[in-house]
């Protein structure tokens, strides 16, 4: 169990590196793209260079196989600052990573799902709503196309309160136009009261309604709390 991290000053080169690694014979059990320089409520990766973003890989298997994968990944990412973490570091890192996901410091948590090949343009769209700030955290499952944005309320103060729901709704529209979906996992009341936390579900809505009526004909199980008001 070894971890390898690459760092860069911008996110786009690491998106391309993730695509190249996914297309190679390197088979990481986890490949996460995340903000690097963080505050006390987030995960900190040491010895990863001075970049603002990090691509972290975990490699499992026999020692010889892991060493070959590290060598191959370093060949692919030769232009990036990098570090191979000590054998005990991956466990500590991923434990801290998971704990920070639901830290109470975050007032807003968004999850975006889309094709992995759309990672770079989606992150570009995110920058129009969330400028780089220590009050926000980026997490992306680079191989599966799942991105989570964790933000504190102060990170939204650069535009007026009445504009915030429109900005989040506009971001959701951009994601949906790319074939993706955005779910609001946590949000302040002033945002949540103006937004559908689930978003559009397309043609599957009628199936979901039919299932709900089948198993809950009297609509007593959390009515109105799921997609399309189910």
C-alpha positions as CSV (number, residue, x, y, z in Angstrom):
1,X,0.0,0.0,0.0
2,X,1.8,3.1,-1.3
3,X,0.7,6.6,-2.1
4,X,2.1,8.8,-4.8
5,X,1.3,12.5,-5.1
6,X,1.8,15.0,-7.9
7,X,1.3,18.7,-7.4
8,X,0.8,21.8,-9.7
9,X,-0.1,25.4,-9.4
10,X,-3.3,25.0,-11.5
11,X,-5.8,22.3,-11.8
12,X,-5.9,21.8,-15.6
13,X,-2.5,20.0,-16.0
14,X,-3.4,17.5,-13.2
15,X,-6.7,16.8,-15.0
16,X,-4.7,15.9,-18.1
17,X,-2.3,13.8,-16.0
18,X,-5.3,11.9,-14.5
19,X,-6.6,11.1,-18.1
20,X,-3.1,9.9,-19.1
21,X,-2.8,7.7,-16.0
22,X,-6.3,6.3,-16.6
23,X,-5.3,5.3,-20.1
24,X,-2.1,3.6,-19.0
25,X,-1.3,0.3,-17.4
26,X,-1.1,2.0,-14.0
27,X,-4.1,0.8,-11.9
28,X,-4.5,2.9,-8.8
29,X,-7.1,1.8,-6.3
30,X,-7.8,5.5,-5.7
31,X,-7.0,8.6,-7.6
32,X,-8.1,11.9,-6.0
33,X,-7.6,15.5,-7.2
34,X,-7.8,18.0,-4.4
35,X,-6.7,21.4,-3.1
36,X,-3.3,21.1,-1.4
37,X,-2.6,24.0,0.9
38,X,-5.3,23.9,3.4
39,X,-6.5,25.1,6.8
40,X,-6.9,23.1,10.0
41,X,-10.3,21.7,9.0
42,X,-9.0,19.9,5.9
43,X,-6.5,17.2,5.0
44,X,-2.9,18.3,4.6
45,X,-0.4,16.4,2.4
46,X,3.2,17.0,3.3
47,X,6.2,16.9,1.0
48,X,4.1,17.4,-2.1
49,X,5.8,20.4,-3.5
50,X,4.5,24.0,-3.6
51,X,1.5,23.5,-5.9
52,X,-2.0,24.5,-4.9
53,X,-3.5,21.3,-6.3
54,X,-2.6,17.7,-5.8
55,X,-3.3,14.4,-7.6
56,X,-3.0,11.6,-5.1
57,X,-2.8,7.9,-6.1
58,X,-2.9,4.9,-3.9
59,X,-1.3,1.7,-5.3
60,X,-2.0,-1.8,-4.0
61,X,-0.5,-5.2,-4.7
62,X,2.7,-7.1,-4.5
63,X,5.8,-5.0,-3.8
64,X,7.3,-5.6,-7.2
65,X,4.0,-4.6,-8.9
66,X,3.6,-1.5,-6.8
67,X,7.1,-0.4,-7.5
68,X,6.6,-0.9,-11.3
69,X,3.4,1.2,-11.1
70,X,5.2,4.0,-9.2
71,X,7.9,4.0,-11.8
72,X,5.4,4.1,-14.7
73,X,3.3,6.8,-13.1
74,X,6.4,8.9,-12.5
75,X,7.4,8.5,-16.1
76,X,4.0,9.7,-17.3
77,X,4.1,12.7,-14.8
78,X,7.7,13.5,-15.2
79,X,7.1,17.2,-15.5
80,X,5.3,17.5,-12.2
81,X,6.6,17.9,-8.7
82,X,6.0,14.7,-6.9
83,X,6.5,12.6,-3.8
84,X,6.2,9.0,-2.9
85,X,4.8,8.8,0.6
86,X,6.1,6.5,3.3
87,X,4.3,3.1,3.7
88,X,2.4,4.2,6.8
89,X,1.3,7.6,5.3
90,X,-1.5,6.4,3.0
91,X,-3.6,5.0,5.9
92,X,-3.3,8.2,7.9
93,X,-4.0,10.4,4.8
94,X,-7.2,8.6,3.8
95,X,-8.5,8.5,7.3
96,X,-8.1,12.2,7.6
97,X,-9.5,12.7,4.1
98,X,-12.7,10.9,5.0
99,X,-13.1,12.7,8.3
100,X,-12.8,16.1,6.7
101,X,-15.6,15.3,4.2
102,X,-18.3,15.9,6.8
103,X,-16.5,18.5,9.0
104,X,-18.9,21.0,10.5
105,X,-16.7,23.8,9.2
106,X,-18.4,23.4,5.8
107,X,-21.6,25.4,5.2
108,X,-22.0,24.3,1.6
109,X,-21.3,20.9,0.1
110,X,-22.0,20.2,-3.6
111,X,-21.6,16.9,-5.4
112,X,-21.2,16.9,-9.2
113,X,-21.4,13.7,-11.3
114,X,-20.3,13.6,-14.9
115,X,-18.0,11.8,-17.4
116,X,-14.4,11.8,-16.3
117,X,-13.3,13.3,-19.6
118,X,-15.3,16.4,-18.6
119,X,-13.3,17.0,-15.5
120,X,-11.3,20.0,-16.8
121,X,-14.2,22.0,-18.3
122,X,-16.5,21.3,-15.2
123,X,-13.8,22.6,-12.9
124,X,-13.4,25.6,-15.1
125,X,-17.1,26.3,-14.7
126,X,-16.8,25.9,-10.9
127,X,-14.2,28.7,-10.9
128,X,-16.9,31.2,-11.9
129,X,-18.8,30.5,-8.7
130,X,-16.0,29.6,-6.3
131,X,-12.8,31.6,-6.7
132,X,-9.7,30.1,-5.2
133,X,-9.9,30.5,-1.5
134,X,-8.8,28.9,1.7
135,X,-12.5,28.9,2.6
136,X,-13.3,26.2,0.1
137,X,-12.0,22.7,-0.7
138,X,-12.0,20.8,-3.9
139,X,-12.3,17.0,-4.0
140,X,-12.5,15.0,-7.2
141,X,-12.6,11.2,-7.9
142,X,-10.6,11.7,-11.0
143,X,-11.2,8.3,-12.5
144,X,-15.0,8.3,-12.0
145,X,-16.1,11.8,-12.6
146,X,-17.4,12.8,-9.1
147,X,-16.5,16.2,-7.8
148,X,-17.3,17.7,-4.4
149,X,-17.0,21.3,-3.4
150,X,-16.9,22.1,0.3
151,X,-17.2,25.8,1.1
152,X,-17.7,28.1,4.0
153,X,-20.3,30.8,3.8
154,X,-17.6,33.6,3.5
155,X,-16.5,32.1,0.2
156,X,-19.8,33.3,-1.3
157,X,-19.5,36.9,0.0
158,X,-18.0,38.1,-3.2
159,X,-21.5,38.4,-4.8
160,X,-24.7,39.7,-3.2
161,X,-26.9,37.3,-1.2
162,X,-29.8,37.5,-3.6
163,X,-27.5,36.5,-6.5
164,X,-26.3,33.3,-4.8
165,X,-29.2,31.0,-5.6
166,X,-29.0,32.1,-9.2
167,X,-25.2,31.4,-9.4
168,X,-25.7,27.9,-8.0
169,X,-28.6,27.3,-10.3
170,X,-26.5,28.5,-13.3
171,X,-23.7,26.2,-12.3
172,X,-26.2,23.3,-12.1
173,X,-27.5,24.2,-15.6
174,X,-23.9,24.1,-17.0
175,X,-23.3,20.7,-15.5
176,X,-26.5,19.3,-16.8
177,X,-25.8,20.6,-20.3
178,X,-22.6,18.6,-20.1
179,X,-24.6,15.5,-19.3
180,X,-23.9,15.6,-15.6
181,X,-25.8,16.2,-12.4
182,X,-25.4,18.3,-9.3
183,X,-26.7,17.5,-5.8
184,X,-26.7,19.9,-2.9
185,X,-25.6,17.8,0.1
186,X,-25.4,20.7,2.6
187,X,-26.4,24.4,2.3
188,X,-27.4,27.4,4.4
189,X,-31.2,27.9,4.7
190,X,-31.2,31.0,2.5
191,X,-29.8,29.0,-0.4
192,X,-31.6,25.7,0.3
193,X,-35.0,27.4,0.4
194,X,-34.5,28.7,-3.2
195,X,-33.0,25.6,-4.8
196,X,-34.1,22.0,-5.5
197,X,-31.3,20.0,-3.7
198,X,-31.6,17.1,-6.1
199,X,-31.9,18.7,-9.5
200,X,-33.4,17.3,-12.7
201,X,-33.7,13.5,-13.0
202,X,-35.0,13.5,-16.6
203,X,-37.2,10.7,-17.9
204,X,-36.7,8.5,-14.8
205,X,-39.1,10.8,-12.8
206,X,-42.2,8.8,-13.8
207,X,-40.5,5.5,-12.7
208,X,-39.6,7.0,-9.3
209,X,-43.1,8.3,-8.8
210,X,-44.6,4.9,-9.7
211,X,-42.2,3.1,-7.2
212,X,-43.1,5.6,-4.5
213,X,-46.8,5.1,-5.0
214,X,-46.3,1.3,-5.0
215,X,-44.4,1.1,-1.7
216,X,-45.9,4.2,0.0
217,X,-49.4,4.7,-1.4
218,X,-50.4,7.0,1.5
219,X,-47.2,9.1,1.1
220,X,-46.3,9.0,4.8
221,X,-42.5,8.3,4.3
222,X,-40.8,11.7,4.2
223,X,-43.2,13.2,1.6
224,X,-41.7,15.9,-0.6
225,X,-38.1,15.3,0.4
226,X,-36.8,13.3,-2.5
227,X,-36.4,14.2,-6.2
228,X,-39.3,15.9,-8.1
229,X,-41.1,16.4,-4.8
230,X,-41.6,12.6,-4.2
